[in-house]
Amino acid sequence: MLCAFILLFYFTAVSQSVVIIASGGAGFTQLEPTPFSNSYSVTASNIPSGVTPTYQWVATGGTITLGSTSQACTVQWNNTPDNTSAKSIKINYTYTSGSTPTTLTDTKTITVKHIGTIGNIAINGTNVSNGGTFSNLPCGTGSITVASAVPATFPNSSVIYTWTLPSGWTTANTTTTTNSISVTPNLSGAGSVSVSARRSDGTTTQSASITVTRPTVASTAPTISSFGTAQGTLTGVRLLCSNTTFTNSASANATEYRWTTTG
């Protein structure tokens, strides 16, 4: 009896793949945007031995600052809201076995902690564009309100503000969770008012600064220059027997004169 044995062999194609890995455990979501950097590398599985692959990284919504054709790359992601500016990192991994090139790809979606720019700073309700000047804040130490425009955030986040004031100006707290502070200027000092804002869950900052000017205070006190029309220039003690008009010299930028009498 002739027995024939037929052996059937089934060959299953081995799956090849490449996978992008975020360095340092940073992941791919809720990343800090530029100027912060994020690094990525690629691993390949079941690639024929002896081949030399080429790499081509593509960053959508970001800039590759290092290694665009290497096994690893560094990217700075744009500080733009993800709902209007999608972001992703893609690897094109190509190798040639024999005469046939094969390209494997992997793509990861990226999200960032967006915080927008600060357009203006307001002094007592008057908006001044970033880099502008608020002119002639009155002399004196009366309290004023300084406020920052609220920067947009996506995803939504509360914002922390840090203020820098001219020398001699005071406020209860220079770091706040609200966008306005009450400030007490010194008598006549001027200078720059600046604010730096960041998300409460992030470190990327946006800043704005304006210049505040104030009237120049006279370097010398005014002097009484005349003593009525009949008495002439005031020198020494004068006897007043009727209503008398006094005149003092003008003081630059003075808005008020206060007279004091004794006796």
C-alpha positions in Angstrom: 0.0 0.0 0.0 1.4 3.2 -1.1 1.0 6.0 1.3 1.6 9.4 0.3 2.1 12.1 2.8 1.4 15.6 1.7 2.8 18.2 4.0 1.3 21.6 3.8 3.2 24.6 5.0 1.5 27.8 5.8 3.5 30.9 5.8 2.2 33.9 7.7 3.6 37.3 6.7 5.5 39.0 9.5 4.1 42.4 10.3 6.5 45.3 10.0 6.0 48.5 11.9 7.6 51.7 13.2 6.6 53.5 16.4 7.3 57.1 17.5 8.5 57.4 21.1 8.4 60.6 23.1 11.7 61.1 25.0 11.7 61.6 28.7 8.2 60.4 29.2 6.7 63.7 28.0 4.1 62.0 25.9 2.3 63.8 23.0 -0.4 65.8 24.8 -0.5 69.0 26.8 3.1 70.0 25.9 4.8 73.3 26.5 5.0 75.2 23.2 8.0 77.2 21.9 10.6 78.1 23.2 10.5 74.7 24.9 11.7 71.7 23.0 10.4 68.1 22.7 12.4 65.1 21.5 11.2 62.0 19.6 12.8 58.8 18.3 11.6 55.9 16.2 11.8 52.1 16.8 11.3 49.5 14.0 10.1 45.9 14.3 10.7 43.0 12.0 13.0 44.8 9.5 15.3 42.6 7.4 18.8 42.4 8.8 21.6 44.3 7.0 19.5 47.1 5.6 20.3 50.7 6.2 17.1 52.8 6.7 16.6 56.5 6.0 14.5 58.8 8.2 12.3 61.7 7.3 10.5 63.6 10.1 7.6 65.9 9.4 6.3 68.3 12.1 2.9 69.9 11.3 2.3 73.0 13.5 5.9 73.0 14.7 9.6 73.4 13.8 12.1 70.7 13.7 15.2 72.2 15.2 17.5 69.1 15.1 17.6 65.7 13.4 15.1 66.0 10.6 16.7 63.0 8.8 18.0 61.1 11.8 16.6 58.4 14.0 15.7 61.0 16.6 14.6 64.6 16.2 13.8 67.7 18.3 10.7 69.9 17.8 9.4 73.2 19.1 5.6 73.4 18.8 3.8 76.6 17.8 2.1 78.4 20.6 -1.3 78.3 18.8 -4.6 76.9 19.9 -5.1 73.3 18.8 -8.7 73.8 17.8 -7.6 76.1 15.0 -4.0 74.8 14.3 -3.7 71.1 14.4 -0.3 69.6 15.2 1.3 66.2 14.6 4.7 64.5 14.3 5.2 61.9 11.5 8.1 59.6 10.6 8.7 58.2 7.1 11.0 55.2 7.6 12.4 53.8 4.3 14.6 50.8 3.7 15.5 48.8 0.6 15.7 45.0 0.5 17.0 43.8 -2.9 15.8 46.4 -5.3 12.4 47.1 -3.6 12.1 50.1 -1.3 9.6 49.9 1.5 8.4 52.9 3.5 6.8 52.6 6.9 5.1 55.5 8.7 3.8 56.4 12.1 2.0 59.6 13.1 1.1 61.0 16.5 -1.3 63.9 17.3 0.2 66.7 19.4 -1.6 69.1 21.8 0.0 72.1 23.6 -0.8 74.4 26.5 -1.5 77.5 24.5 -1.4 81.0 26.0 -2.0 84.1 23.9 -0.3 87.4 23.8 -1.1 90.4 26.1 -2.3 93.3 23.9 -2.4 96.1 26.5 -2.1 97.3 30.0 -4.6 99.7 31.5 -4.0 102.6 34.0 -7.2 103.6 35.7 -9.2 102.2 32.9 -7.2 103.7 30.0 -5.8 101.0 27.7 -2.2 101.4 26.5 -0.9 99.1 23.8 2.1 96.9 24.7 5.2 99.0 24.2 3.2 102.3 24.4 3.3 105.2 26.9 0.8 106.5 29.4 1.5 110.2 29.7 1.3 112.5 32.6 0.1 110.4 35.5 -0.5 113.1 38.1 2.1 113.5 40.8 1.2 112.3 44.3 0.7 109.0 46.0 -3.0 108.4 45.3 -3.9 104.8 44.6 -4.3 103.7 40.9 -5.6 100.6 39.3 -3.3 98.7 36.9 -4.8 95.9 34.8 -3.6 93.5 32.1 -5.6 92.3 29.2 -6.5 88.6 29.8 -4.5 86.3 27.5 -6.5 83.6 25.7 -5.8 80.0 26.7 -6.6 76.7 25.1 -7.5 74.3 26.7 -9.0 76.8 29.1 -6.8 77.6 32.1 -6.6 80.1 34.9 -3.7 82.6 34.5 -1.0 83.8 37.0 0.3 87.3 36.6 3.6 88.7 37.9 4.0 92.5 38.0 7.1 94.7 37.9 6.6 98.3 38.9 8.8 101.5 38.9 11.1 102.1 41.9 9.2 103.3 44.9 5.7 102.1 43.7 4.1 99.5 46.0 1.3 96.9 45.8 0.1 94.3 48.2 1.2 91.4 45.9 3.3 91.4 42.8 2.0 87.9 41.9 -1.7 87.5 41.5 -4.4 85.2 40.1 -6.5 88.2 38.9 -5.5 90.5 36.1 -5.6 93.8 38.0 -3.8 95.2 41.1 -4.1 98.4 43.2 -0.9 100.3 43.1 0.4 103.2 45.2 2.9 105.3 43.2 5.6 107.3 45.0 5.4 111.1 45.0 6.7 111.6 41.4 8.6 108.6 40.2 7.8 107.2 36.7 9.1 104.3 34.7 8.0 100.9 33.2 5.0 98.9 34.3 5.4 95.3 33.1 3.4 92.1 33.5 4.3 88.5 32.8 1.5 85.9 32.5 1.5 82.1 32.4 -1.1 79.3 32.6 -1.5 77.9 36.1 -0.7 74.5 34.7 2.3 75.6 32.6 5.5 77.5 32.4 5.4 79.3 29.0 5.0 83.1 29.6 3.6 86.1 27.7 4.7 89.6 28.6 3.7 93.2 28.1 5.3 96.5 29.2 4.3 100.2 29.0 6.1 103.4 30.0 4.5 105.7 32.5 5.5 109.4 32.5 4.7 112.0 35.1 4.9 115.9 35.2 8.3 117.2 36.2 8.4 118.6 39.7 10.0 122.0 40.2 13.5 121.7 41.5 13.0 124.7 43.8 10.0 125.8 45.8 8.0 128.9 44.6 8.9 132.3 46.2 6.5 135.2 47.0 7.6 137.9 44.6 5.3 140.7 45.3 3.3 142.1 48.3 0.3 143.9 46.9 0.5 146.9 44.5 1.5 149.4 47.1 4.1 147.5 49.2 6.5 146.3 46.5 8.7 143.2 46.8 8.3 141.2 49.9 11.3 141.5 52.2 11.1 140.9 55.9 8.0 141.7 58.0 5.1 143.8 56.7 2.2 145.3 58.5 -1.1 144.5 57.0 -3.8 147.1 57.6 -6.2 146.1 54.8 -6.8 143.4 52.2 -3.6 142.7 50.3 -2.9 140.6 47.2 0.2 138.3 47.2 1.7 136.8 44.0 4.2 133.9 43.9 6.5 132.8 41.1 5.1 130.1 38.8 6.3 126.6 39.4 6.7 124.2 36.4 3.8 121.8 36.0 2.2 122.8 39.3 -1.5 122.2 39.3 -2.3 123.6 42.8 -0.9 126.2 45.2 -1.6 126.1 48.9 -1.2 129.2 51.1 -0.7 129.2 54.8 -1.0 132.1 57.2 -0.1 132.3 60.9 -1.0 134.9 63.5 
